[in-house]
């Protein structure tokens, strides 16, 4: 029983550091997330080049990152870039808290030690598996807030849903309780490789950087990483994970907003039961929008994912160090 308080303390440190790092990262990168979501839920092409090639008469609302940024700022002001940020924080803070707590537990189990310094010796496969399982647990625990975040961020002006409560009531009335988990299947299919890649590659990049430090300085104590090196490792990990998993994120967003109201100014809406299942959604997007359809929002998504991953990891590691020194 003696180890129990320390285990509880460890869980509290991981959960607190996860929630704080997730909240910081999410707030900083919110504008890029809003632009990404607007692209992902737009059925029309999202680049002026595709519009020219297809010779479409229906104009697209958003045709590029710069144009989208100007448009959102002109129509909605600076606050438009933080639309849906409250449910996003309510989603991301428990998400990262659960994720890092479960991750630490799994790594403790796999390494046989609760000392974080021993985790670097875990095999890459165990790092990937731990990340994937932690991502699944965190996704299920925070999903309804992810859904509300997408709905509020995807609407422009005039608002269809003025706040989180009206969106929640409408979802429950039109779709029932199951509607709060619309798009969960593609999310879980996406999160397994995404979280696995993000945490697995982060550990791999950390291992490589520590080895590089050791060779560079020929000093065993030089293996510890600087905040900038942690930032670069997080940056690389976030980029790798996002590039691989982006099409599944597009499919998820379509399921989340199908059948819900959308102002005509923002183009065609995704009709109710537009897609039978995940595979059907991929096929239909390919048929109607081509390969570019599965990569809508990839630029703001990658631009956001890289710093988001970097900020999350650095903020987490620094917060853990601070909490450990404060509580021990």
Long-range contacts (C-beta under 8 A, 24 or more apart in sequence): 6-114, 7-114, 9-327, 10-104, 10-114, 11-101, 11-104, 11-105, 13-320, 13-323, 13-324, 13-327, 14-97, 14-100, 14-101, 14-103, 14-104, 14-320, 15-97, 15-98, 15-100, 15-101, 16-97, 16-319, 16-323, 17-100, 17-315, 17-316, 17-319, 17-320, 17-323, 18-96, 18-97, 18-98, 18-99, 18-100, 18-101, 18-316, 19-93, 19-94, 19-96, 19-97, 20-315, 20-316, 20-319, 21-96, 21-100, 21-311, 21-312, 21-313, 21-314, 21-315, 21-316, 21-319, 22-92, 22-93, 22-95, 22-96, 22-97, 22-312, 23-89, 23-92, 23-93, 24-311, 24-312, 24-315, 25-92, 25-307, 25-308, 25-309, 25-311, 25-312, 25-315, 26-85, 26-88, 26-89, 26-92, 26-93, 26-308, 27-82, 27-85, 27-89, 28-307, 28-308, 28-311, 29-304, 29-307, 29-308, 29-311, 30-81, 30-82, 30-85, 30-88, 31-69, 31-81, 31-82, 32-300, 32-301, 32-303, 32-304, 33-88, 33-153, 33-300, 33-304, 34-72, 34-80, 34-81, 34-82, 34-83, 34-84, 34-153, 35-62, 35-65, 35-68, 35-69, 35-72, 35-297, 35-300, 36-297, 36-300, 36-301, 36-304, 37-84, 37-150, 37-153, 37-154, 37-253, 37-297, 38-62, 38-68, 38-72, 38-153, 38-154, 38-156, 38-266, 38-297, 39-68, 39-296, 39-297, 39-300, 40-249, 40-250, 40-253, 40-254, 40-296, 40-297, 41-150, 41-154, 41-253, 41-254, 41-257, 41-262, 41-270, 42-266, 42-267, 42-296, 43-267, 43-268, 43-269, 43-270, 43-288, 43-289, 44-267, 44-268, 45-289, 45-292, 46-292, 46-296, 46-297, 47-292, 50-290, 50-292, 58-267, 60-267, 61-265, 61-266, 61-267, 65-299, 65-300, 65-303, 68-300, 72-156, 75-156, 75-157, 76-156, 76-157, 80-156, 80-157, 83-152, 83-153, 83-155, 84-148, 84-149, 84-150, 84-151, 84-152, 84-153, 84-154, 85-149, 86-164, 87-145, 87-146, 87-148, 87-149, 87-152, 87-164, 88-145, 88-149, 88-153, 90-142, 90-145, 91-142, 91-143, 91-145, 91-146, 91-148, 91-149, 92-142, 94-138, 94-141, 94-142, 94-145, 95-138, 95-139, 95-141, 95-142, 95-146, 96-138, 96-312, 96-316, 98-134, 98-137, 98-138, 98-141, 98-142, 99-134, 99-135, 99-137, 99-138, 99-195, 100-134, 100-316, 102-133, 102-134, 102-137, 102-138, 103-130, 103-131, 103-134, 103-199, 106-130, 106-133, 106-134, 116-320, 119-203, 120-203, 120-206, 120-207, 120-210, 122-203, 124-200, 124-203, 124-204, 127-199, 127-200, 127-203, 127-204, 128-196, 128-197, 128-199, 128-200, 129-196, 130-199, 131-195, 131-196, 131-197, 131-198, 131-199, 131-200, 132-191, 132-192, 132-193, 132-195, 132-196, 134-195, 134-199, 135-191, 135-192, 135-194, 135-195, 135-196, 135-198, 135-199, 136-188, 136-191, 136-192, 136-195, 138-195, 139-184, 139-187, 139-188, 139-191, 140-184, 140-188, 143-180, 143-181, 143-184, 143-187, 144-180, 144-181, 146-187, 146-256, 147-171, 147-180, 147-181, 147-182, 147-183, 147-256, 150-253, 150-256, 150-257, 151-256, 151-257, 151-260, 154-253, 154-257, 154-262, 155-262, 155-263, 155-266, 156-263, 156-265, 156-266, 157-263, 158-263, 160-260, 160-261, 160-262, 160-263, 170-260, 170-261, 171-260, 174-259, 174-260, 175-259, 182-255, 182-256, 182-258, 183-251, 183-252, 183-253, 183-254, 183-255, 183-256, 185-277, 185-278, 186-248, 186-251, 186-252, 186-255, 186-278, 186-281, 187-248, 187-252, 189-248, 189-278, 190-245, 190-248, 190-249, 190-251, 190-252, 193-241, 193-244, 193-245, 194-241, 194-242, 194-244, 194-245, 194-248, 195-241, 197-237, 197-240, 197-241, 197-244, 197-245, 198-237, 198-238, 198-240, 198-241, 198-309, 199-237, 201-236, 201-237, 201-240, 201-241, 202-233, 202-234, 202-237, 202-309, 202-313, 205-232, 205-233, 205-236, 205-237, 206-230, 206-233, 209-233, 227-314, 227-318, 230-310, 230-313, 230-314, 230-317, 231-310, 231-311, 231-313, 231-314, 232-310, 233-310, 233-313, 234-309, 234-310, 234-311, 234-312, 234-313, 234-314, 235-306, 235-307, 235-309, 235-310, 236-306, 237-309, 237-313, 238-305, 238-306, 238-307, 238-308, 238-309, 238-310, 239-302, 239-305, 239-306, 239-309, 241-305, 241-309, 242-301, 242-302, 242-305, 242-306, 243-298, 243-302, 246-294, 246-295, 246-297, 246-298, 246-301, 246-302, 247-282, 247-294, 247-295, 249-301, 250-285, 250-293, 250-294, 250-295, 250-296, 250-297, 251-275, 251-278, 251-281, 251-282, 251-285, 251-294, 254-281, 254-285, 255-281
